[in-house]
């Protein structure tokens, strides 16, 4: 009887890592003097910023969401940008404000899914501003809902959002 009850016990929640790992194909780092991106503001606008979803158990967001989001945005470095964080706009850089609107992991009987939506407002002196939402999504087979599997799922969804925002940001780079 005790074994049957133990099998029904809820799984312990897991907490996502505060460090982004880009799980898409390896990319070369941005060349020195590449296009500079200055991120002046990072906001987490999710309704419940402490949770990332439920995949057989609760998946909690990292406790320091600012550091986590900055880690994700550093992923622009492997996409050809020199990434910096300064509150004041930099005259030669693409200055951008980023807002995380949605990040949710969920599971069904055989699959797990991640969806993220990142809102970006970017501008560079002499160029028209860019304002858009960028999405990253991934659905894969759910093997065991381990912490490593769920981390890879979230990181890959964020990597896809970074990939989606890269071409419009590149158009703001000086020629």
GIWO-V572641 format. One record per residue. N is the residue number from 1. RES is the residue in one small letter. PHI is phi in whole degrees, 0 to 359 (* if undefined). PSI is psi in radians with two decimals (NA if undefined). D_LAST is the distance of its C-alpha to the last C-alpha in Angstrom with 2 decimals. Layout:
BEGIN
n:N res:RES phi:PHI psi:PSI d_last:D_LAST
n:N res:RES phi:PHI psi:PSI d_last:D_LAST
END
This chain:
BEGIN
n:1 res:x phi:* psi:-0.74 d_last:71.00
n:2 res:x phi:299 psi:-0.67 d_last:68.84
n:3 res:x phi:295 psi:-0.71 d_last:66.49
n:4 res:x phi:296 psi:-0.70 d_last:66.03
n:5 res:x phi:291 psi:-0.66 d_last:65.15
n:6 res:x phi:297 psi:-0.61 d_last:62.71
n:7 res:x phi:293 psi:-0.40 d_last:60.86
n:8 res:x phi:267 psi:-0.12 d_last:60.33
n:9 res:x phi:296 psi:2.44 d_last:59.04
n:10 res:x phi:294 psi:2.55 d_last:55.48
n:11 res:x phi:287 psi:2.59 d_last:52.86
n:12 res:x phi:295 psi:2.45 d_last:51.50
n:13 res:x phi:296 psi:2.70 d_last:48.10
n:14 res:x phi:244 psi:2.72 d_last:45.15
n:15 res:x phi:245 psi:2.25 d_last:42.31
n:16 res:x phi:295 psi:2.65 d_last:38.74
n:17 res:x phi:291 psi:2.54 d_last:37.05
n:18 res:x phi:276 psi:0.07 d_last:34.81
n:19 res:x phi:243 psi:2.09 d_last:32.43
n:20 res:x phi:288 psi:2.32 d_last:29.96
n:21 res:x phi:240 psi:2.08 d_last:30.13
n:22 res:x phi:282 psi:1.95 d_last:27.53
n:23 res:x phi:262 psi:0.16 d_last:29.85
n:24 res:x phi:274 psi:3.03 d_last:27.45
n:25 res:x phi:310 psi:2.53 d_last:26.64
n:26 res:x phi:303 psi:2.51 d_last:25.49
n:27 res:x phi:234 psi:2.60 d_last:21.84
n:28 res:x phi:286 psi:2.55 d_last:20.41
n:29 res:x phi:295 psi:2.75 d_last:19.39
n:30 res:x phi:298 psi:2.44 d_last:15.81
n:31 res:x phi:292 psi:2.66 d_last:14.91
n:32 res:x phi:302 psi:2.39 d_last:15.43
n:33 res:x phi:80 psi:0.16 d_last:12.54
n:34 res:x phi:295 psi:-3.11 d_last:10.80
n:35 res:x phi:297 psi:2.15 d_last:9.46
n:36 res:x phi:273 psi:2.34 d_last:12.43
n:37 res:x phi:239 psi:2.14 d_last:14.69
n:38 res:x phi:251 psi:2.04 d_last:17.69
n:39 res:x phi:266 psi:1.92 d_last:20.55
n:40 res:x phi:272 psi:-0.38 d_last:22.79
n:41 res:x phi:207 psi:2.44 d_last:25.51
n:42 res:x phi:228 psi:2.18 d_last:27.00
n:43 res:x phi:230 psi:2.56 d_last:30.02
n:44 res:x phi:251 psi:1.83 d_last:32.49
n:45 res:x phi:258 psi:0.27 d_last:33.86
n:46 res:x phi:293 psi:2.60 d_last:36.06
n:47 res:x phi:299 psi:-0.72 d_last:39.66
n:48 res:x phi:234 psi:1.43 d_last:41.09
n:49 res:x phi:295 psi:-0.21 d_last:38.57
n:50 res:x phi:277 psi:-0.20 d_last:41.20
n:51 res:x phi:235 psi:2.48 d_last:41.42
n:52 res:x phi:254 psi:-0.20 d_last:39.09
n:53 res:x phi:147 psi:-2.92 d_last:41.69
n:54 res:x phi:221 psi:2.10 d_last:44.82
n:55 res:x phi:227 psi:1.40 d_last:45.08
n:56 res:x phi:77 psi:-0.33 d_last:48.75
n:57 res:x phi:198 psi:2.89 d_last:48.45
n:58 res:x phi:291 psi:2.45 d_last:46.38
n:59 res:x phi:245 psi:1.96 d_last:42.92
n:60 res:x phi:270 psi:2.60 d_last:42.13
n:61 res:x phi:285 psi:2.74 d_last:38.74
n:62 res:x phi:302 psi:2.62 d_last:38.15
n:63 res:x phi:293 psi:-0.60 d_last:39.87
n:64 res:x phi:259 psi:1.52 d_last:36.80
n:65 res:x phi:293 psi:-0.52 d_last:34.42
n:66 res:x phi:298 psi:-0.85 d_last:31.86
n:67 res:x phi:296 psi:-0.69 d_last:31.63
n:68 res:x phi:297 psi:-0.85 d_last:31.61
n:69 res:x phi:295 psi:-0.65 d_last:28.74
n:70 res:x phi:295 psi:-0.66 d_last:26.69
n:71 res:x phi:298 psi:-0.74 d_last:27.52
n:72 res:x phi:297 psi:-0.81 d_last:26.26
n:73 res:x phi:293 psi:-0.43 d_last:22.94
n:74 res:x phi:299 psi:-0.37 d_last:22.55
n:75 res:x phi:300 psi:-0.30 d_last:22.23
n:76 res:x phi:294 psi:-0.38 d_last:18.54
n:77 res:x phi:299 psi:-0.67 d_last:18.33
n:78 res:x phi:278 psi:0.03 d_last:19.37
n:79 res:x phi:250 psi:0.28 d_last:16.76
n:80 res:x phi:101 psi:0.24 d_last:13.80
n:81 res:x phi:245 psi:2.64 d_last:13.72
n:82 res:x phi:265 psi:1.94 d_last:15.31
n:83 res:x phi:262 psi:2.28 d_last:17.95
n:84 res:x phi:224 psi:2.83 d_last:19.99
n:85 res:x phi:232 psi:1.91 d_last:22.71
n:86 res:x phi:215 psi:2.37 d_last:23.45
n:87 res:x phi:295 psi:-0.59 d_last:25.24
n:88 res:x phi:274 psi:2.41 d_last:23.55
n:89 res:x phi:300 psi:2.52 d_last:20.02
n:90 res:x phi:255 psi:2.24 d_last:17.55
n:91 res:x phi:298 psi:-0.57 d_last:15.54
n:92 res:x phi:266 psi:-0.05 d_last:12.25
n:93 res:x phi:256 psi:2.88 d_last:12.63
n:94 res:x phi:281 psi:2.08 d_last:12.89
n:95 res:x phi:260 psi:2.24 d_last:16.62
n:96 res:x phi:222 psi:2.61 d_last:18.78
n:97 res:x phi:246 psi:2.38 d_last:22.45
n:98 res:x phi:235 psi:2.41 d_last:24.01
n:99 res:x phi:226 psi:2.17 d_last:27.45
n:100 res:x phi:276 psi:1.97 d_last:29.46
n:101 res:x phi:268 psi:-0.60 d_last:31.56
n:102 res:x phi:209 psi:2.41 d_last:33.31
n:103 res:x phi:208 psi:1.95 d_last:34.10
n:104 res:x phi:215 psi:2.27 d_last:37.27
n:105 res:x phi:251 psi:2.40 d_last:38.95
n:106 res:x phi:214 psi:2.81 d_last:42.02
n:107 res:x phi:226 psi:2.63 d_last:44.42
n:108 res:x phi:242 psi:-2.97 d_last:46.85
n:109 res:x phi:303 psi:-0.68 d_last:49.63
n:110 res:x phi:237 psi:-0.17 d_last:47.43
n:111 res:x phi:235 psi:2.79 d_last:43.77
n:112 res:x phi:229 psi:2.55 d_last:41.54
n:113 res:x phi:227 psi:2.49 d_last:38.50
n:114 res:x phi:235 psi:2.40 d_last:35.61
n:115 res:x phi:225 psi:2.28 d_last:33.57
n:116 res:x phi:228 psi:2.57 d_last:30.93
n:117 res:x phi:227 psi:2.14 d_last:29.02
n:118 res:x phi:240 psi:2.19 d_last:26.28
n:119 res:x phi:264 psi:2.29 d_last:25.12
n:120 res:x phi:234 psi:2.36 d_last:21.67
n:121 res:x phi:238 psi:2.07 d_last:20.51
n:122 res:x phi:225 psi:2.57 d_last:16.97
n:123 res:x phi:204 psi:2.68 d_last:14.95
n:124 res:x phi:227 psi:2.47 d_last:12.32
n:125 res:x phi:309 psi:2.28 d_last:13.12
n:126 res:x phi:88 psi:0.00 d_last:12.15
n:127 res:x phi:238 psi:2.70 d_last:11.76
n:128 res:x phi:291 psi:2.47 d_last:14.84
n:129 res:x phi:293 psi:2.69 d_last:16.55
n:130 res:x phi:246 psi:2.27 d_last:17.08
n:131 res:x phi:220 psi:2.10 d_last:20.70
n:132 res:x phi:198 psi:2.84 d_last:22.23
n:133 res:x phi:259 psi:2.43 d_last:24.73
n:134 res:x phi:237 psi:2.32 d_last:23.99
n:135 res:x phi:247 psi:2.59 d_last:26.97
n:136 res:x phi:226 psi:2.31 d_last:28.12
n:137 res:x phi:216 psi:2.63 d_last:31.50
n:138 res:x phi:204 psi:2.35 d_last:33.68
n:139 res:x phi:234 psi:2.20 d_last:37.31
n:140 res:x phi:220 psi:2.90 d_last:39.15
n:141 res:x phi:296 psi:2.42 d_last:42.77
n:142 res:x phi:266 psi:1.86 d_last:44.43
n:143 res:x phi:279 psi:-0.95 d_last:46.29
n:144 res:x phi:210 psi:0.08 d_last:47.70
n:145 res:x phi:54 psi:0.67 d_last:45.52
n:146 res:x phi:285 psi:2.83 d_last:45.16
n:147 res:x phi:301 psi:-0.74 d_last:42.94
n:148 res:x phi:295 psi:-0.73 d_last:40.69
n:149 res:x phi:299 psi:-0.80 d_last:40.40
n:150 res:x phi:290 psi:-0.60 d_last:39.57
n:151 res:x phi:295 psi:-0.78 d_last:37.00
n:152 res:x phi:298 psi:-0.68 d_last:35.23
n:153 res:x phi:299 psi:-0.89 d_last:35.43
n:154 res:x phi:296 psi:-0.81 d_last:33.80
n:155 res:x phi:299 psi:-0.70 d_last:31.09
n:156 res:x phi:291 psi:-0.65 d_last:30.18
n:157 res:x phi:297 psi:-0.74 d_last:30.03
n:158 res:x phi:294 psi:-0.66 d_last:27.64
n:159 res:x phi:299 psi:-0.67 d_last:25.49
n:160 res:x phi:294 psi:-0.64 d_last:25.36
n:161 res:x phi:295 psi:-0.72 d_last:24.25
n:162 res:x phi:297 psi:-0.72 d_last:21.39
n:163 res:x phi:298 psi:-0.67 d_last:20.45
n:164 res:x phi:292 psi:-0.61 d_last:20.64
n:165 res:x phi:276 psi:-0.25 d_last:18.35
n:166 res:x phi:299 psi:-0.90 d_last:15.61
n:167 res:x phi:301 psi:-0.78 d_last:13.97
n:168 res:x phi:296 psi:-0.64 d_last:13.89
n:169 res:x phi:294 psi:-0.67 d_last:12.57
n:170 res:x phi:299 psi:-0.58 d_last:9.66
n:171 res:x phi:293 psi:-0.35 d_last:8.80
n:172 res:x phi:275 psi:-0.19 d_last:8.77
n:173 res:x phi:293 psi:2.57 d_last:6.29
n:174 res:x phi:295 psi:2.56 d_last:3.78
n:175 res:x phi:284 psi:NA d_last:0.00
END
